[in-house]
Amino acid sequence: MQWEEVRRLYPNQWVLLDVISKVEREGKVIPLDIRVINSIPNEGFLVKKTRELGLYVPYHTKHKSIQLSNK
């Protein structure tokens, strides 16, 4: 799934993403194909803990593009 489709299906929401394929440029990860695991009701504990685990990526659909830092 492309980011534009995620934004259309989940407007103005936090979503938990599985990055299937990506490219890395200048220290940033740009997802090419993603899968939505679930929507997240609000930012808070779940978003923070998910970021720490690193298995899936929480991201808000208010962003026109998706770009992640390369950790």
SVG drawing of the C-alpha trace seen along z (x, -y; Angstrom):
<svg xmlns="http://www.w3.org/2000/svg" viewBox="-11 -17 34 23">
<polyline fill="none" stroke="black" stroke-width="0.4" points="0.0,0.0 1.2,-3.5 1.2,-6.3 -1.4,-8.3 -3.8,-5.4 -3.2,-5.1 -3.9,-8.8 -7.2,-8.5 -8.4,-5.4 -7.3,-6.8 -7.7,-10.6 -6.2,-12.5 -5.3,-9.4 -2.4,-7.7 -1.7,-4.4 0.6,-1.5 2.6,-0.6 4.6,2.4 7.2,1.2 7.4,3.9 9.9,2.2 11.9,-0.9 14.8,-3.0 17.4,-4.8 18.6,-8.3 20.8,-10.7 20.0,-9.0 16.3,-8.8 14.1,-5.8 11.4,-6.3 8.8,-3.5 7.7,-2.4 5.2,0.3 3.5,0.4 0.8,2.3 -1.5,0.8 -1.5,3.0 -4.1,0.9 -5.2,-2.6 -4.2,-4.1 -6.9,-5.9 -4.6,-8.7 -1.0,-9.6 0.3,-8.6 1.6,-5.5 1.0,-3.1 2.8,-5.4 5.7,-5.9 6.1,-2.2 5.7,-1.1 8.5,-3.5 10.8,-2.0 10.1,1.6 10.9,0.8 8.8,3.6 6.2,1.4 6.1,-2.3 3.5,-4.7 2.8,-7.6 0.1,-10.3 -1.7,-10.7 -1.6,-14.5 1.8,-14.3 1.7,-14.5 4.7,-12.2 6.3,-9.6 10.0,-9.8 11.6,-8.0 14.9,-8.5 17.4,-5.7 18.1,-4.3"/>
</svg>
